[in-house]
Amino acid sequence: MTQNEVQNNREAGRYEVRTGAGMAFAEYRPAGGSVMFTHTEVPETLEGQGIGSELVKAALDDVKAQGKKVIPLCPFVAAYIGQHHEYLELVDPAQRGALGM
């Protein structure tokens, strides 16, 4: 997996990765002391290359650095956190059960 630059496009409310083959993004909304991830999209031309995982990892690292929590409404973000337990601390314990974590 190559390292692509992930940008937080605050105006659009999403983290973005731009490549020559397209742009992947993870949409979010601020929710008090949390960041609610609502949708992640990876173009077909980028699928299977780890771009989505790279994008979500960078977004979660940024949220963590801000000292905020995560509300993973997006199934891709929730699945990523479920597979990478180092990010479980970002999800409120009460929400973990509801999300199957």
URGIKA-V712707 format. One record per residue. N is the residue number from 1. RES is the residue in one small letter. NEAR is the number of other C-alpha atoms within 10 Angstrom. Layout:
N;RES;NEAR
N;RES;NEAR
//
This chain:
1;m;8
2;t;8
3;q;9
4;n;14
5;e;12
6;v;19
7;q;15
8;n;17
9;n;12
10;r;11
11;e;6
12;a;11
13;g;15
14;r;21
15;y;21
16;e;25
17;v;20
18;r;14
19;t;12
20;g;6
21;a;10
22;g;12
23;m;15
24;a;22
25;f;25
26;a;23
27;e;20
28;y;23
29;r;15
30;p;13
31;a;13
32;g;9
33;g;11
34;s;19
35;v;19
36;m;18
37;f;26
38;t;17
39;h;16
40;t;20
41;e;14
42;v;18
43;p;13
44;e;10
45;t;10
46;l;16
47;e;12
48;g;10
49;q;11
50;g;13
51;i;24
52;g;24
53;s;15
54;e;17
55;l;24
56;v;23
57;k;18
58;a;19
59;a;23
60;l;21
61;d;13
62;d;14
63;v;16
64;k;16
65;a;9
66;q;11
67;g;11
68;k;17
69;k;21
70;v;26
71;i;22
72;p;23
73;l;14
74;c;16
75;p;14
76;f;19
77;v;25
78;a;22
79;a;14
80;y;18
81;i;22
82;g;16
83;q;12
84;h;11
85;h;11
86;e;9
87;y;17
88;l;18
89;e;13
90;l;22
91;v;19
92;d;13
93;p;11
94;a;8
95;q;13
96;r;17
97;g;9
98;a;8
99;l;15
100;g;9
101;m;15
//
